[in-house]
Amino acid sequence: MDENCLDCIHIRDLACRCIVGINPEERVKRQEVLINVTMWADLHDACASDDIAETVDYKKVKEGILAMVEASSYNLVERLASEIAAVCLQANRVRRVRVVLDKPGALRFARSVAVDLTRERGEV
């Protein structure tokens, strides 16, 4: 299938808590991050069959993301976003993933700081 004809599955506003940051107080206390994921996959077979085995099981992807993030301890949101992308690309049908990771309250006077990255199977 042409890569431009892939379908998307979104996981929106997945909130979890983890250790992330370079400042001493960020290395001790868990803080909330907000995750948005778009996964590109060929969903034609799932549309025709109505069978979960023919699609991306987004509940399993979500569980994998939560388990990894909540156990993580990274300095940079960039690294955390990259690791989230790797979790998503473990799902067999996912060919490309976009991760937008928000760290609310990271900057004074700003609602959030976010990292937005896209990875393809074989890159991560």
ROLUM-78283 format. One record per residue (C-alpha): residue number from 1; chain; x, y, z. Coordinates in steps of 0.05 Angstrom, whole numbers, plus 32768, in hexadecimal, padded with zeros to 4 digits. Example, Ala and Ser with C-alpha at 12.3 -4.5 7.8 and 13.67 -1.06 7.14 Angstrom:
2
<marnu=1	mise=A	px=80F6	py=7FA6	pz=809C>
<marnu=2	mise=A	px=8111	py=7FEB	pz=808F>
end
This chain:
124
<marnu=1	mise=A	px=8000	py=8000	pz=8000>
<marnu=2	mise=A	px=8017	py=8046	pz=7FF0>
<marnu=3	mise=A	px=8031	py=8069	pz=802F>
<marnu=4	mise=A	px=8006	py=80A6	pz=801E>
<marnu=5	mise=A	px=7FC7	py=807B	pz=8023>
<marnu=6	mise=A	px=7FD0	py=8065	pz=806B>
<marnu=7	mise=A	px=7F98	py=8070	pz=809E>
<marnu=8	mise=A	px=7FA1	py=808F	pz=80E3>
<marnu=9	mise=A	px=7F90	py=807A	pz=8129>
<marnu=10	mise=A	px=7F95	py=80B1	pz=815E>
<marnu=11	mise=A	px=7F9F	py=80AC	pz=81A9>
<marnu=12	mise=A	px=7F8F	py=80F0	pz=81C4>
<marnu=13	mise=A	px=7F9F	py=8112	pz=8206>
<marnu=14	mise=A	px=7FBC	py=80D5	pz=822A>
<marnu=15	mise=A	px=7FD2	py=80F0	pz=826E>
<marnu=16	mise=A	px=8006	py=80CF	pz=8299>
<marnu=17	mise=A	px=803A	py=80E0	pz=82CC>
<marnu=18	mise=A	px=8085	py=80D5	pz=82C9>
<marnu=19	mise=A	px=80CA	py=80EF	pz=82DB>
<marnu=20	mise=A	px=80E1	py=811C	pz=82A2>
<marnu=21	mise=A	px=810D	py=815A	pz=82A4>
<marnu=22	mise=A	px=8153	py=8172	pz=82B3>
<marnu=23	mise=A	px=8146	py=819C	pz=82F1>
<marnu=24	mise=A	px=8150	py=817B	pz=8335>
<marnu=25	mise=A	px=8107	py=8182	pz=834A>
<marnu=26	mise=A	px=80F2	py=8161	pz=8309>
<marnu=27	mise=A	px=811D	py=8124	pz=8318>
<marnu=28	mise=A	px=80F7	py=8116	pz=8359>
<marnu=29	mise=A	px=80AE	py=8125	pz=834F>
<marnu=30	mise=A	px=8084	py=8106	pz=8318>
<marnu=31	mise=A	px=8063	py=8138	pz=82EA>
<marnu=32	mise=A	px=802A	py=8132	pz=82B9>
<marnu=33	mise=A	px=8036	py=812C	pz=826F>
<marnu=34	mise=A	px=8001	py=812B	pz=8239>
<marnu=35	mise=A	px=800A	py=80FD	pz=81FE>
<marnu=36	mise=A	px=7FEA	py=8100	pz=81B9>
<marnu=37	mise=A	px=7FFA	py=80C9	pz=8188>
<marnu=38	mise=A	px=7FE8	py=80C0	pz=813F>
<marnu=39	mise=A	px=7FF7	py=807B	pz=8121>
<marnu=40	mise=A	px=7FF5	py=806F	pz=80D6>
<marnu=41	mise=A	px=7FE1	py=8029	pz=80C0>
<marnu=42	mise=A	px=7FBC	py=8005	pz=8088>
<marnu=43	mise=A	px=7F77	py=7FFB	pz=80A6>
<marnu=44	mise=A	px=7F55	py=7FE0	pz=8067>
<marnu=45	mise=A	px=7F53	py=7F98	pz=807F>
<marnu=46	mise=A	px=7F36	py=7FAD	pz=80C2>
<marnu=47	mise=A	px=7F00	py=7FD6	pz=80A0>
<marnu=48	mise=A	px=7EEC	py=7F9A	pz=8076>
<marnu=49	mise=A	px=7EF0	py=7F64	pz=80AC>
<marnu=50	mise=A	px=7EDB	py=7F89	pz=80EB>
<marnu=51	mise=A	px=7F10	py=7F5F	pz=810E>
<marnu=52	mise=A	px=7F3F	py=7F7B	pz=8144>
<marnu=53	mise=A	px=7F76	py=7F4E	pz=812A>
<marnu=54	mise=A	px=7F78	py=7F78	pz=80EA>
<marnu=55	mise=A	px=7F85	py=7FBB	pz=810B>
<marnu=56	mise=A	px=7FB1	py=7FDE	pz=813E>
<marnu=57	mise=A	px=7F9A	py=7FCB	pz=8184>
<marnu=58	mise=A	px=7F9D	py=8012	pz=81A0>
<marnu=59	mise=A	px=7F8C	py=7FFA	pz=81E7>
<marnu=60	mise=A	px=7FCC	py=7FD0	pz=81E7>
<marnu=61	mise=A	px=7FF3	py=800B	pz=81CA>
<marnu=62	mise=A	px=7FD8	py=8038	pz=8201>
<marnu=63	mise=A	px=7FEA	py=8006	pz=8237>
<marnu=64	mise=A	px=8031	py=8001	pz=821B>
<marnu=65	mise=A	px=8038	py=804C	pz=821A>
<marnu=66	mise=A	px=801F	py=8054	pz=8261>
<marnu=67	mise=A	px=804C	py=801C	pz=827C>
<marnu=68	mise=A	px=808A	py=8039	pz=825B>
<marnu=69	mise=A	px=807D	py=8082	pz=826C>
<marnu=70	mise=A	px=806A	py=8076	pz=82B5>
<marnu=71	mise=A	px=80A9	py=804C	pz=82BF>
<marnu=72	mise=A	px=80D6	py=807D	pz=829A>
<marnu=73	mise=A	px=8107	py=80B1	pz=82B3>
<marnu=74	mise=A	px=8122	py=80DB	pz=827A>
<marnu=75	mise=A	px=8142	py=811F	pz=827A>
<marnu=76	mise=A	px=8123	py=8136	pz=8239>
<marnu=77	mise=A	px=80DC	py=8136	pz=821F>
<marnu=78	mise=A	px=80FC	py=8129	pz=81DB>
<marnu=79	mise=A	px=8116	py=80E6	pz=81F3>
<marnu=80	mise=A	px=80D5	py=80D4	pz=8214>
<marnu=81	mise=A	px=80AE	py=80E4	pz=81D4>
<marnu=82	mise=A	px=80DF	py=80B9	pz=81AC>
<marnu=83	mise=A	px=80D5	py=807E	pz=81DB>
<marnu=84	mise=A	px=8089	py=8086	pz=81D5>
<marnu=85	mise=A	px=8090	py=8083	pz=818A>
<marnu=86	mise=A	px=80B8	py=8043	pz=8190>
<marnu=87	mise=A	px=8080	py=8023	pz=81BA>
<marnu=88	mise=A	px=804D	py=8036	pz=8184>
<marnu=89	mise=A	px=8078	py=801A	pz=814C>
<marnu=90	mise=A	px=807A	py=7FD6	pz=8170>
<marnu=91	mise=A	px=8031	py=7FCC	pz=815A>
<marnu=92	mise=A	px=8036	py=7FA1	pz=811B>
<marnu=93	mise=A	px=800B	py=7FCC	pz=80ED>
<marnu=94	mise=A	px=8025	py=8010	pz=8101>
<marnu=95	mise=A	px=8053	py=802C	pz=80CB>
<marnu=96	mise=A	px=805B	py=8074	pz=80E2>
<marnu=97	mise=A	px=804C	py=8098	pz=8124>
<marnu=98	mise=A	px=8047	py=80E0	pz=8139>
<marnu=99	mise=A	px=8050	py=80EF	pz=8183>
<marnu=100	mise=A	px=803F	py=8133	pz=81A2>
<marnu=101	mise=A	px=8056	py=8134	pz=81EA>
<marnu=102	mise=A	px=8041	py=816F	pz=8215>
<marnu=103	mise=A	px=8060	py=8181	pz=8257>
<marnu=104	mise=A	px=802F	py=81B1	pz=8278>
<marnu=105	mise=A	px=804C	py=81E6	pz=82A5>
<marnu=106	mise=A	px=8093	py=81DC	pz=828B>
<marnu=107	mise=A	px=809A	py=8227	pz=827E>
<marnu=108	mise=A	px=8080	py=825F	pz=82A8>
<marnu=109	mise=A	px=804A	py=8286	pz=8283>
<marnu=110	mise=A	px=8040	py=824D	pz=8251>
<marnu=111	mise=A	px=8009	py=8219	pz=8253>
<marnu=112	mise=A	px=8038	py=81E3	pz=823A>
<marnu=113	mise=A	px=8077	py=81D1	pz=8215>
<marnu=114	mise=A	px=8070	py=819B	pz=81E0>
<marnu=115	mise=A	px=809C	py=816F	pz=81B5>
<marnu=116	mise=A	px=807F	py=8157	pz=8173>
<marnu=117	mise=A	px=80A3	py=811F	pz=814E>
<marnu=118	mise=A	px=8094	py=80EC	pz=8118>
<marnu=119	mise=A	px=80B6	py=80A9	pz=8110>
<marnu=120	mise=A	px=80AF	py=8071	pz=80DD>
<marnu=121	mise=A	px=80B8	py=8026	pz=80E5>
<marnu=122	mise=A	px=8102	py=8016	pz=80E2>
<marnu=123	mise=A	px=8118	py=805C	pz=80FA>
<marnu=124	mise=A	px=8111	py=8052	pz=8144>
end
